[in-house]
């Protein structure tokens, strides 16, 4: 039986390149499974008590990188079993330091490491002795870290271990980018480029599903059609760039107003928009339509 940890770094790189070339593209990637497999293989090359992949929160990052949080996405080992979904400040611990600086860090003895954060040890009843942690990039930006804790042989991690883990982090970066590219391609196929709302093709597919659902459940489905009064005057007076900006703003307003989880908000074409509200009482549909009308009428574009 092949012992992966006996392979040298060039062999590992060739192994990952073969695996990478065979990855499915676009929406076929089971990201959770792939990330767990990456951790499993990292552990085979650098046998450790536990390990984890942490990714940042994109919504918090848009507000402030320094106030962001790292989320445990995938883990292995007894110490990591209860960590999935837990959050860590992006400024805390060795993982936070690697995330902030974008530089790998090897801590042979965490007792002498000023960045070690002992709270998780206390919470889990675990004892961390040695850590190796490397950044994960998407493009030129750090989006998370990959870390291993405590070599199984009781020794401290080495520079060779750090190099091996950096190779796995690079593969993780490729996997995440591949998944994002697939998601983006899927979104482009169903979204209107200008407003970010669903396009007419997606609307017709969802309408067919909503009608079939209404017939089966006996519950009403509301369809709201709308267009913009005097929109041609806007184009003729201020130009098509201004008209396009008005359409974008209307799309933003509709996404803000229509909060129903199963609603489909689409740009039907030109200045026409349509909303599908499955299993919605007629009075609720009328109320929403009136709210949309009043909001747009009172908005200065």
Phi and psi restraints in degrees (value plus and minus 20) as a CYANA .aco file:
   2 UNK   PHI     -89.6   -49.6
   2 UNK   PSI     109.4   149.4
   3 UNK   PHI    -116.6   -76.6
   3 UNK   PSI      87.1   127.1
   4 UNK   PHI     -80.0   -40.0
   4 UNK   PSI     -53.8   -13.8
   5 UNK   PHI     -89.3   -49.3
   5 UNK   PSI     -28.9    11.1
   6 UNK   PHI    -108.1   -68.1
   6 UNK   PSI     -30.3     9.7
   7 UNK   PHI     -92.8   -52.8
   7 UNK   PSI     131.1   171.1
   8 UNK   PHI    -108.8   -68.8
   8 UNK   PSI     147.4   187.4
   9 UNK   PHI     -77.1   -37.1
   9 UNK   PSI     -65.1   -25.1
  10 UNK   PHI     -79.6   -39.6
  10 UNK   PSI     -56.4   -16.4
  11 UNK   PHI     -87.2   -47.2
  11 UNK   PSI     -59.3   -19.3
  12 UNK   PHI     -81.6   -41.6
  12 UNK   PSI     -64.3   -24.3
  13 UNK   PHI     -81.2   -41.2
  13 UNK   PSI     -60.3   -20.3
  14 UNK   PHI     -87.9   -47.9
  14 UNK   PSI     -59.1   -19.1
  15 UNK   PHI     -80.5   -40.5
  15 UNK   PSI     -66.4   -26.4
  16 UNK   PHI     -88.1   -48.1
  16 UNK   PSI     -55.4   -15.4
  17 UNK   PHI     -84.3   -44.3
  17 UNK   PSI     -60.3   -20.3
  18 UNK   PHI     -84.1   -44.1
  18 UNK   PSI     -64.1   -24.1
  19 UNK   PHI     -84.5   -44.5
  19 UNK   PSI     -59.8   -19.8
  20 UNK   PHI     -84.6   -44.6
  20 UNK   PSI     -62.2   -22.2
  21 UNK   PHI     -85.9   -45.9
  21 UNK   PSI     -40.7    -0.7
  22 UNK   PHI    -114.5   -74.5
  22 UNK   PSI     -18.6    21.4
  23 UNK   PHI     -88.9   -48.9
  23 UNK   PSI     119.8   159.8
  24 UNK   PHI     -87.8   -47.8
  24 UNK   PSI     135.1   175.1
  25 UNK   PHI    -127.6   -87.6
  25 UNK   PSI     143.2   183.2
  26 UNK   PHI      45.6    85.6
  26 UNK   PSI    -151.1  -111.1
  27 UNK   PHI    -101.6   -61.6
  27 UNK   PSI     -12.2    27.8
  28 UNK   PHI    -107.8   -67.8
  28 UNK   PSI     -30.8     9.2
  29 UNK   PHI     -95.5   -55.5
  29 UNK   PSI     106.5   146.5
  30 UNK   PHI    -109.7   -69.7
  30 UNK   PSI      71.2   111.2
  31 UNK   PHI     -81.3   -41.3
  31 UNK   PSI     -59.9   -19.9
  32 UNK   PHI     -80.7   -40.7
  32 UNK   PSI     -64.6   -24.6
  33 UNK   PHI     -84.9   -44.9
  33 UNK   PSI     -63.8   -23.8
  34 UNK   PHI     -83.5   -43.5
  34 UNK   PSI     -62.7   -22.7
  35 UNK   PHI     -84.4   -44.4
  35 UNK   PSI     -58.2   -18.2
  36 UNK   PHI     -87.7   -47.7
  36 UNK   PSI     -55.7   -15.7
  37 UNK   PHI     -86.4   -46.4
  37 UNK   PSI     -57.6   -17.6
  38 UNK   PHI     -81.3   -41.3
  38 UNK   PSI     -65.2   -25.2
  39 UNK   PHI     -82.3   -42.3
  39 UNK   PSI     -60.6   -20.6
  40 UNK   PHI     -82.0   -42.0
  40 UNK   PSI     -65.1   -25.1
  41 UNK   PHI     -88.5   -48.5
  41 UNK   PSI     -58.9   -18.9
  42 UNK   PHI     -79.2   -39.2
  42 UNK   PSI     -59.1   -19.1
  43 UNK   PHI     -89.3   -49.3
  43 UNK   PSI     -51.3   -11.3
  44 UNK   PHI     -89.0   -49.0
  44 UNK   PSI     -55.8   -15.8
  45 UNK   PHI     -99.8   -59.8
  45 UNK   PSI     -55.7   -15.7
  46 UNK   PHI    -149.0  -109.0
  46 UNK   PSI      62.2   102.2
  47 UNK   PHI     -77.2   -37.2
  47 UNK   PSI     103.0   143.0
  48 UNK   PHI    -158.0  -118.0
  48 UNK   PSI     141.4   181.4
  49 UNK   PHI     -88.7   -48.7
  49 UNK   PSI     -57.6   -17.6
  50 UNK   PHI    -178.5  -138.5
  50 UNK   PSI     145.4   185.4
  51 UNK   PHI    -183.3  -143.3
  51 UNK   PSI     145.7   185.7
  52 UNK   PHI    -178.8  -138.8
  52 UNK   PSI     136.3   176.3
  53 UNK   PHI    -134.3   -94.3
  53 UNK   PSI     104.7   144.7
  54 UNK   PHI    -136.4   -96.4
  54 UNK   PSI     113.6   153.6
  55 UNK   PHI    -140.4  -100.4
  55 UNK   PSI     132.1   172.1
  56 UNK   PHI     -99.5   -59.5
  56 UNK   PSI     146.4   186.4
  57 UNK   PHI    -112.9   -72.9
  57 UNK   PSI      89.7   129.7
  58 UNK   PHI     -82.4   -42.4
  58 UNK   PSI     -49.5    -9.5
  59 UNK   PHI     -91.5   -51.5
  59 UNK   PSI     -61.0   -21.0
  60 UNK   PHI     -89.4   -49.4
  60 UNK   PSI     -54.6   -14.6
  61 UNK   PHI     -84.4   -44.4
  61 UNK   PSI     -52.4   -12.4
  62 UNK   PHI     -84.0   -44.0
  62 UNK   PSI     -50.0   -10.0
  63 UNK   PHI    -100.5   -60.5
  63 UNK   PSI     -69.6   -29.6
  64 UNK   PHI    -185.2  -145.2
  64 UNK   PSI     103.2   143.2
  65 UNK   PHI     -82.8   -42.8
  65 UNK   PSI     -56.8   -16.8
  66 UNK   PHI     -95.3   -55.3
  66 UNK   PSI     -37.7     2.3
  67 UNK   PHI    -126.2   -86.2
  67 UNK   PSI      -4.6    35.4
  68 UNK   PHI     -94.3   -54.3
  68 UNK   PSI     149.6   189.6
  69 UNK   PHI    -146.0  -106.0
  69 UNK   PSI     128.9   168.9
  70 UNK   PHI    -121.5   -81.5
  70 UNK   PSI     114.6   154.6
  71 UNK   PHI    -131.7   -91.7
  71 UNK   PSI     111.8   151.8
  72 UNK   PHI     -91.2   -51.2
  72 UNK   PSI      89.7   129.7
  73 UNK   PHI    -112.7   -72.7
  73 UNK   PSI     -60.9   -20.9
  74 UNK   PHI    -165.5  -125.5
  74 UNK   PSI     121.7   161.7
  75 UNK   PHI    -164.0  -124.0
  75 UNK   PSI     145.7   185.7
  76 UNK   PHI    -164.5  -124.5
  76 UNK   PSI     142.8   182.8
  77 UNK   PHI      72.0   112.0
  77 UNK   PSI     141.4   181.4
  78 UNK   PHI     -79.5   -39.5
  78 UNK   PSI     -61.3   -21.3
  79 UNK   PHI     -88.3   -48.3
  79 UNK   PSI     -47.7    -7.7
  80 UNK   PHI    -113.1   -73.1
  80 UNK   PSI     -27.0    13.0
  81 UNK   PHI     -79.1   -39.1
  81 UNK   PSI     -59.1   -19.1
  82 UNK   PHI    -117.9   -77.9
  82 UNK   PSI      -8.8    31.2
  83 UNK   PHI    -113.6   -73.6
  83 UNK   PSI     -38.8     1.2
  84 UNK   PHI     -77.8   -37.8
  84 UNK   PSI     106.5   146.5
  85 UNK   PHI      72.2   112.2
  85 UNK   PSI     -36.3     3.7
  86 UNK   PHI     -89.2   -49.2
  86 UNK   PSI     133.0   173.0
  87 UNK   PHI    -137.3   -97.3
  87 UNK   PSI     126.5   166.5
  88 UNK   PHI    -152.5  -112.5
  88 UNK   PSI     112.9   152.9
  89 UNK   PHI     -76.4   -36.4
  89 UNK   PSI     117.4   157.4
  90 UNK   PHI     -87.5   -47.5
  90 UNK   PSI     -23.9    16.1
  91 UNK   PHI    -124.4   -84.4
  91 UNK   PSI     -20.3    19.7
  92 UNK   PHI    -124.9   -84.9
  92 UNK   PSI     124.4   164.4
  93 UNK   PHI      53.6    93.6
  93 UNK   PSI     159.3   199.3
  94 UNK   PHI     -85.0   -45.0
  94 UNK   PSI     -58.6   -18.6
  95 UNK   PHI     -81.2   -41.2
  95 UNK   PSI     -62.6   -22.6
  96 UNK   PHI     -83.8   -43.8
  96 UNK   PSI     -59.7   -19.7
  97 UNK   PHI     -84.4   -44.4
  97 UNK   PSI     -62.6   -22.6
  98 UNK   PHI     -85.1   -45.1
  98 UNK   PSI     -60.6   -20.6
  99 UNK   PHI     -83.5   -43.5
  99 UNK   PSI     -63.8   -23.8
 100 UNK   PHI     -89.4   -49.4
 100 UNK   PSI     -59.3   -19.3
 101 UNK   PHI    -112.0   -72.0
 101 UNK   PSI     -42.9    -2.9
 102 UNK   PHI      53.3    93.3
 102 UNK   PSI      -4.3    35.7
 103 UNK   PHI    -136.1   -96.1
 103 UNK   PSI     119.9   159.9
 104 UNK   PHI     -86.4   -46.4
 104 UNK   PSI     137.1   177.1
 105 UNK   PHI    -160.9  -120.9
 105 UNK   PSI     111.5   151.5
 106 UNK   PHI    -136.2   -96.2
 106 UNK   PSI     100.0   140.0
 107 UNK   PHI    -135.4   -95.4
 107 UNK   PSI      81.2   121.2
 108 UNK   PHI     -88.1   -48.1
 108 UNK   PSI     -50.0   -10.0
 109 UNK   PHI    -164.6  -124.6
 109 UNK   PSI      86.8   126.8
 110 UNK   PHI     -86.4   -46.4
 110 UNK   PSI     -37.1     2.9
 111 UNK   PHI     -83.6   -43.6
 111 UNK   PSI     -45.7    -5.7
 112 UNK   PHI    -122.6   -82.6
 112 UNK   PSI      -7.0    33.0
 113 UNK   PHI    -124.9   -84.9
 113 UNK   PSI      94.8   134.8
 114 UNK   PHI     -84.6   -44.6
 114 UNK   PSI     -39.0     1.0
 115 UNK   PHI    -112.6   -72.6
 115 UNK   PSI     -25.0    15.0
 116 UNK   PHI     -85.3   -45.3
 116 UNK   PSI     116.0   156.0
 117 UNK   PHI    -136.2   -96.2
 117 UNK   PSI      85.7   125.7
 118 UNK   PHI    -102.0   -62.0
 118 UNK   PSI     -21.2    18.8
 119 UNK   PHI     -79.3   -39.3
 119 UNK   PSI     -61.7   -21.7
 120 UNK   PHI     -87.4   -47.4
 120 UNK   PSI     -54.3   -14.3
 121 UNK   PHI     -80.2   -40.2
 121 UNK   PSI     -65.1   -25.1
 122 UNK   PHI     -85.0   -45.0
 122 UNK   PSI     -60.0   -20.0
 123 UNK   PHI     -89.8   -49.8
 123 UNK   PSI     -56.6   -16.6
 124 UNK   PHI    -118.1   -78.1
 124 UNK   PSI     -26.7    13.3
 125 UNK   PHI      48.7    88.7
 125 UNK   PSI      14.3    54.3
 126 UNK   PHI    -132.9   -92.9
 126 UNK   PSI     136.6   176.6
 127 UNK   PHI    -140.5  -100.5
 127 UNK   PSI      91.1   131.1
 128 UNK   PHI    -110.1   -70.1
 128 UNK   PSI     109.2   149.2
 129 UNK   PHI    -129.6   -89.6
 129 UNK   PSI     -64.1   -24.1
 130 UNK   PHI    -160.5  -120.5
 130 UNK   PSI     123.6   163.6
 131 UNK   PHI    -157.6  -117.6
 131 UNK   PSI     119.5   159.5
 132 UNK   PHI    -146.8  -106.8
 132 UNK   PSI     109.1   149.1
 133 UNK   PHI    -160.4  -120.4
 133 UNK   PSI     113.8   153.8
 134 UNK   PHI    -152.1  -112.1
 134 UNK   PSI     131.9   171.9
 135 UNK   PHI     -98.2   -58.2
 135 UNK   PSI     132.9   172.9
 136 UNK   PHI    -133.1   -93.1
 136 UNK   PSI     109.0   149.0
 137 UNK   PHI    -130.2   -90.2
 137 UNK   PSI     128.7   168.7
 138 UNK   PHI    -141.0  -101.0
 138 UNK   PSI      94.3   134.3
 139 UNK   PHI      44.7    84.7
 139 UNK   PSI    -145.9  -105.9
 140 UNK   PHI    -120.8   -80.8
 140 UNK   PSI     -13.8    26.2
 141 UNK   PHI    -132.2   -92.2
 141 UNK   PSI     115.0   155.0
 142 UNK   PHI     -90.7   -50.7
 142 UNK   PSI     109.9   149.9
 143 UNK   PHI    -139.1   -99.1
 143 UNK   PSI     -24.2    15.8
 144 UNK   PHI     153.9   193.9
 144 UNK   PSI    -187.8  -147.8
 145 UNK   PHI    -161.8  -121.8
 145 UNK   PSI     138.1   178.1
 146 UNK   PHI    -142.2  -102.2
 146 UNK   PSI     106.3   146.3
 147 UNK   PHI    -157.9  -117.9
 147 UNK   PSI     129.6   169.6
 148 UNK   PHI    -142.9  -102.9
 148 UNK   PSI     127.4   167.4
 149 UNK   PHI    -146.5  -106.5
 149 UNK   PSI     107.9   147.9
 150 UNK   PHI      39.9    79.9
 150 UNK   PSI      84.3   124.3
 151 UNK   PHI     -79.8   -39.8
 151 UNK   PSI     125.1   165.1
 152 UNK   PHI     -86.1   -46.1
 152 UNK   PSI     -48.7    -8.7
 153 UNK   PHI    -100.6   -60.6
 153 UNK   PSI     -17.8    22.2
 154 UNK   PHI      63.7   103.7
 154 UNK   PSI     -26.9    13.1
 155 UNK   PHI    -104.0   -64.0
 155 UNK   PSI     146.6   186.6
 156 UNK   PHI     -97.1   -57.1
 156 UNK   PSI     133.6   173.6
 157 UNK   PHI     -84.7   -44.7
 157 UNK   PSI     133.6   173.6
 158 UNK   PHI    -137.1   -97.1
 158 UNK   PSI     151.9   191.9
 159 UNK   PHI     -81.8   -41.8
 159 UNK   PSI     -53.5   -13.5
 160 UNK   PHI     -84.3   -44.3
 160 UNK   PSI     -60.7   -20.7
 161 UNK   PHI     -79.8   -39.8
 161 UNK   PSI     -62.4   -22.4
 162 UNK   PHI     -83.1   -43.1
 162 UNK   PSI     -61.9   -21.9
 163 UNK   PHI     -83.3   -43.3
 163 UNK   PSI     -63.4   -23.4
 164 UNK   PHI     -79.3   -39.3
 164 UNK   PSI     -64.6   -24.6
 165 UNK   PHI     -87.2   -47.2
 165 UNK   PSI     -53.6   -13.6
 166 UNK   PHI     -83.6   -43.6
 166 UNK   PSI     -55.2   -15.2
 167 UNK   PHI     -84.5   -44.5
 167 UNK   PSI     -64.2   -24.2
 168 UNK   PHI     -85.2   -45.2
 168 UNK   PSI     -55.9   -15.9
 169 UNK   PHI     -84.2   -44.2
 169 UNK   PSI     -59.0   -19.0
 170 UNK   PHI     -83.0   -43.0
 170 UNK   PSI     -59.4   -19.4
 171 UNK   PHI     -87.1   -47.1
 171 UNK   PSI     -58.4   -18.4
 172 UNK   PHI     -80.8   -40.8
 172 UNK   PSI     -61.8   -21.8
 173 UNK   PHI     -79.6   -39.6
 173 UNK   PSI     -64.7   -24.7
 174 UNK   PHI     -81.2   -41.2
 174 UNK   PSI     -63.0   -23.0
 175 UNK   PHI     -82.8   -42.8
 175 UNK   PSI     -64.2   -24.2
 176 UNK   PHI     -84.3   -44.3
 176 UNK   PSI     -62.8   -22.8
 177 UNK   PHI     -83.6   -43.6
 177 UNK   PSI     -59.8   -19.8
 178 UNK   PHI     -82.2   -42.2
 178 UNK   PSI     -62.0   -22.0
 179 UNK   PHI     -85.8   -45.8
 179 UNK   PSI     -61.0   -21.0
 180 UNK   PHI     -85.9   -45.9
 180 UNK   PSI     -60.2   -20.2
 181 UNK   PHI     -81.6   -41.6
 181 UNK   PSI     -60.7   -20.7
 182 UNK   PHI     -85.6   -45.6
 182 UNK   PSI     -61.2   -21.2
 183 UNK   PHI     -84.3   -44.3
 183 UNK   PSI     -60.4   -20.4
 184 UNK   PHI     -84.6   -44.6
 184 UNK   PSI     -61.7   -21.7
 185 UNK   PHI     -84.0   -44.0
 185 UNK   PSI     -58.9   -18.9
 186 UNK   PHI     -85.2   -45.2
 186 UNK   PSI     -61.1   -21.1
 187 UNK   PHI     -85.4   -45.4
 187 UNK   PSI     -61.3   -21.3
 188 UNK   PHI     -81.9   -41.9
 188 UNK   PSI     -50.8   -10.8
 189 UNK   PHI     -92.0   -52.0
 189 UNK   PSI     -38.6     1.4
 190 UNK   PHI    -144.5  -104.5
 190 UNK   PSI     -21.1    18.9
 191 UNK   PHI    -130.3   -90.3
 191 UNK   PSI     128.9   168.9
 192 UNK   PHI     -98.5   -58.5
 192 UNK   PSI     107.7   147.7
 193 UNK   PHI     -81.0   -41.0
 193 UNK   PSI     -57.6   -17.6
 194 UNK   PHI     -96.1   -56.1
 194 UNK   PSI     -67.6   -27.6
 195 UNK   PHI    -121.3   -81.3
 195 UNK   PSI     -38.6     1.4
 196 UNK   PHI      60.2   100.2
 196 UNK   PSI     -20.5    19.5
 197 UNK   PHI     -99.3   -59.3
 197 UNK   PSI     149.9   189.9
 198 UNK   PHI     -84.6   -44.6
 198 UNK   PSI     130.3   170.3
 199 UNK   PHI    -110.1   -70.1
 199 UNK   PSI     157.2   197.2
 200 UNK   PHI     -87.2   -47.2
 200 UNK   PSI     -51.7   -11.7
 201 UNK   PHI     -82.2   -42.2
 201 UNK   PSI     -65.3   -25.3
 202 UNK   PHI     -87.9   -47.9
 202 UNK   PSI     -57.3   -17.3
 203 UNK   PHI     -78.3   -38.3
 203 UNK   PSI     -67.8   -27.8
 204 UNK   PHI     -83.5   -43.5
 204 UNK   PSI     -56.8   -16.8
 205 UNK   PHI     -86.6   -46.6
 205 UNK   PSI     -65.3   -25.3
 206 UNK   PHI     -87.8   -47.8
 206 UNK   PSI     -52.7   -12.7
 207 UNK   PHI     -85.5   -45.5
 207 UNK   PSI     -62.1   -22.1
 208 UNK   PHI     -79.3   -39.3
 208 UNK   PSI     -63.5   -23.5
 209 UNK   PHI     -85.5   -45.5
 209 UNK   PSI     -61.5   -21.5
 210 UNK   PHI     -86.5   -46.5
 210 UNK   PSI     -59.0   -19.0
 211 UNK   PHI     -85.9   -45.9
 211 UNK   PSI     -63.4   -23.4
 212 UNK   PHI     -82.8   -42.8
 212 UNK   PSI     -59.3   -19.3
 213 UNK   PHI     -85.5   -45.5
 213 UNK   PSI     -60.9   -20.9
 214 UNK   PHI     -84.7   -44.7
 214 UNK   PSI     -60.3   -20.3
 215 UNK   PHI     -84.7   -44.7
 215 UNK   PSI     -58.0   -18.0
 216 UNK   PHI     -93.3   -53.3
 216 UNK   PSI     -61.3   -21.3
 217 UNK   PHI    -108.4   -68.4
 217 UNK   PSI     -41.6    -1.6
 218 UNK   PHI      56.2    96.2
 218 UNK   PSI     -12.1    27.9
 219 UNK   PHI    -119.7   -79.7
 219 UNK   PSI     125.7   165.7
 220 UNK   PHI     -91.4   -51.4
 220 UNK   PSI     129.9   169.9
 221 UNK   PHI    -137.1   -97.1
 221 UNK   PSI     109.2   149.2
 222 UNK   PHI    -116.4   -76.4
 222 UNK   PSI     116.6   156.6
 223 UNK   PHI    -142.7  -102.7
 223 UNK   PSI      99.9   139.9
 224 UNK   PHI    -131.3   -91.3
 224 UNK   PSI      95.6   135.6
 225 UNK   PHI    -120.3   -80.3
 225 UNK   PSI     121.7   161.7
 226 UNK   PHI    -171.7  -131.7
 226 UNK   PSI     130.4   170.4
 227 UNK   PHI    -156.1  -116.1
 227 UNK   PSI     150.7   190.7
 228 UNK   PHI    -118.3   -78.3
 228 UNK   PSI     102.3   142.3
 229 UNK   PHI     -84.4   -44.4
 229 UNK   PSI     119.1   159.1
 230 UNK   PHI      40.9    80.9
 230 UNK   PSI       5.5    45.5
 231 UNK   PHI     -87.1   -47.1
 231 UNK   PSI     -53.5   -13.5
 232 UNK   PHI     -81.4   -41.4
 232 UNK   PSI     -55.8   -15.8
 233 UNK   PHI     -83.7   -43.7
 233 UNK   PSI     -58.6   -18.6
 234 UNK   PHI     -80.6   -40.6
 234 UNK   PSI     -68.6   -28.6
 235 UNK   PHI     -81.5   -41.5
 235 UNK   PSI     -64.1   -24.1
 236 UNK   PHI     -88.9   -48.9
 236 UNK   PSI     -53.7   -13.7
 237 UNK   PHI    -106.4   -66.4
 237 UNK   PSI     -64.5   -24.5
 238 UNK   PHI    -129.8   -89.8
 238 UNK   PSI     -28.3    11.7
 239 UNK   PHI      77.6   117.6
 239 UNK   PSI     143.2   183.2
 240 UNK   PHI     -91.3   -51.3
 240 UNK   PSI     -46.6    -6.6
 241 UNK   PHI     -84.0   -44.0
 241 UNK   PSI     -62.3   -22.3
 242 UNK   PHI     -85.6   -45.6
 242 UNK   PSI     -59.3   -19.3
 243 UNK   PHI     -81.7   -41.7
 243 UNK   PSI     -61.3   -21.3
 244 UNK   PHI     -83.3   -43.3
 244 UNK   PSI     -58.8   -18.8
 245 UNK   PHI     -85.9   -45.9
 245 UNK   PSI     -56.7   -16.7
 246 UNK   PHI     -81.8   -41.8
 246 UNK   PSI     -63.6   -23.6
 247 UNK   PHI     -82.3   -42.3
 247 UNK   PSI     -60.3   -20.3
 248 UNK   PHI     -81.6   -41.6
 248 UNK   PSI     -64.5   -24.5
 249 UNK   PHI     -84.9   -44.9
 249 UNK   PSI     -58.5   -18.5
 250 UNK   PHI     -84.1   -44.1
 250 UNK   PSI     -62.2   -22.2
 251 UNK   PHI     -78.8   -38.8
 251 UNK   PSI     -62.0   -22.0
 252 UNK   PHI     -82.6   -42.6
 252 UNK   PSI     -63.5   -23.5
 253 UNK   PHI     -82.2   -42.2
 253 UNK   PSI     -62.8   -22.8
 254 UNK   PHI     -83.7   -43.7
 254 UNK   PSI     -61.8   -21.8
 255 UNK   PHI     -84.7   -44.7
 255 UNK   PSI     -53.5   -13.5
 256 UNK   PHI     -93.8   -53.8
 256 UNK   PSI     -57.2   -17.2
 257 UNK   PHI     -99.7   -59.7
 257 UNK   PSI     -63.4   -23.4
 258 UNK   PHI    -105.4   -65.4
 258 UNK   PSI      81.1   121.1
 259 UNK   PHI    -122.5   -82.5
 259 UNK   PSI     -27.5    12.5
 260 UNK   PHI     -79.7   -39.7
 260 UNK   PSI     112.0   152.0
 261 UNK   PHI     -79.1   -39.1
 261 UNK   PSI     -61.8   -21.8
 262 UNK   PHI    -113.9   -73.9
 262 UNK   PSI     -12.1    27.9
 263 UNK   PHI     -92.8   -52.8
 263 UNK   PSI     129.2   169.2
 264 UNK   PHI    -140.2  -100.2
 264 UNK   PSI      95.5   135.5
 265 UNK   PHI    -127.8   -87.8
 265 UNK   PSI     100.9   140.9
 266 UNK   PHI    -149.9  -109.9
 266 UNK   PSI     130.6   170.6
 267 UNK   PHI    -113.0   -73.0
 267 UNK   PSI      97.6   137.6
 268 UNK   PHI    -101.0   -61.0
 268 UNK   PSI     -49.0    -9.0
 269 UNK   PHI     132.2   172.2
 269 UNK   PSI     123.7   163.7
 270 UNK   PHI      37.0    77.0
 270 UNK   PSI    -143.9  -103.9
 271 UNK   PHI    -124.4   -84.4
 271 UNK   PSI       3.7    43.7
 272 UNK   PHI    -122.7   -82.7
 272 UNK   PSI     115.3   155.3
 273 UNK   PHI    -149.3  -109.3
 273 UNK   PSI     133.4   173.4
 274 UNK   PHI    -163.8  -123.8
 274 UNK   PSI     122.8   162.8
 275 UNK   PHI    -147.6  -107.6
 275 UNK   PSI     111.0   151.0
 276 UNK   PHI    -125.7   -85.7
 276 UNK   PSI     106.8   146.8
 277 UNK   PHI    -142.4  -102.4
 277 UNK   PSI      72.1   112.1
 278 UNK   PHI     -85.7   -45.7
 278 UNK   PSI     127.0   167.0
 279 UNK   PHI      28.3    68.3
 279 UNK   PSI      32.8    72.8
 280 UNK   PHI    -144.9  -104.9
 280 UNK   PSI     107.2   147.2
 281 UNK   PHI     -80.3   -40.3
 281 UNK   PSI     130.4   170.4
 282 UNK   PHI     -79.2   -39.2
 282 UNK   PSI     -62.4   -22.4
 283 UNK   PHI     -81.6   -41.6
 283 UNK   PSI     -57.3   -17.3
 284 UNK   PHI     -86.5   -46.5
 284 UNK   PSI     -59.1   -19.1
 285 UNK   PHI     -84.7   -44.7
 285 UNK   PSI     -62.9   -22.9
 286 UNK   PHI     -83.0   -43.0
 286 UNK   PSI     -61.8   -21.8
 287 UNK   PHI     -82.7   -42.7
 287 UNK   PSI     -60.5   -20.5
 288 UNK   PHI     -87.2   -47.2
 288 UNK   PSI     -62.5   -22.5
 289 UNK   PHI     -80.4   -40.4
 289 UNK   PSI     -60.4   -20.4
 290 UNK   PHI     -88.0   -48.0
 290 UNK   PSI     -58.7   -18.7
 291 UNK   PHI     -82.9   -42.9
 291 UNK   PSI     -61.8   -21.8
 292 UNK   PHI     -82.1   -42.1
 292 UNK   PSI     -66.8   -26.8
 293 UNK   PHI     -80.3   -40.3
 293 UNK   PSI     -65.9   -25.9
 294 UNK   PHI     -85.7   -45.7
 294 UNK   PSI     -60.5   -20.5
 295 UNK   PHI     -84.8   -44.8
 295 UNK   PSI     -65.4   -25.4
 296 UNK   PHI     -86.5   -46.5
 296 UNK   PSI     -60.1   -20.1
 297 UNK   PHI     -84.1   -44.1
 297 UNK   PSI     -50.7   -10.7
 298 UNK   PHI    -114.6   -74.6
 298 UNK   PSI     -19.0    21.0
 299 UNK   PHI    -114.0   -74.0
 299 UNK   PSI     114.0   154.0
 300 UNK   PHI    -113.2   -73.2
 300 UNK   PSI      98.5   138.5
